[in-house]
């Protein structure tokens, strides 16, 4: 039983990694803004955020880090296709389950509209980290912008995290 579960999780992980590598990233505005698969656009909060190209948290094609003394705040774009749930808020329920599996507890969910699109904003904690996560759904695609920092410094970066979430736009409305 343990071997079969291990195999299932290994195969699922390989599928997620391969799907993350197939993502098309188009960097614009001096590498401050990225367009993912000609559909989803987001921008760094400011030029203090460094793009990390070598990271190992799949399926996360975009990772930004703010270099500071101590643990670095981070922003990940997690991207999936063939997602469940008909709305951002329904998809957010699946994201919450995934977060729970990673040891992260969502303690508040807000429903907002960002650039004309519904988004679920999740407030969460896990280990020493505090999270602010925006969740979008477009056709069969799911996007989550996961902003996190050590709980002792999180408040210092909430404005920048909110700015990254507010930058998100769905730019392609036609079918994929």
Secondary structure, DSSP 8 states (H G I E B T S, - for coil): -HHHHHHHHHHHHHHHHHHHHT--EEEETTTTEEEETTTEEEE-SSTTEEE-SS---SS--EEEEE--SSS-EEEEEEEEES--SSSHHHHHHHHHHHHHHTT-EEEEEEEEEETTEEEEEEEEEETTEEEEEEEEEETTEEEEEEEEEETTTHHHHHHHHHHHHHT-EE---S--
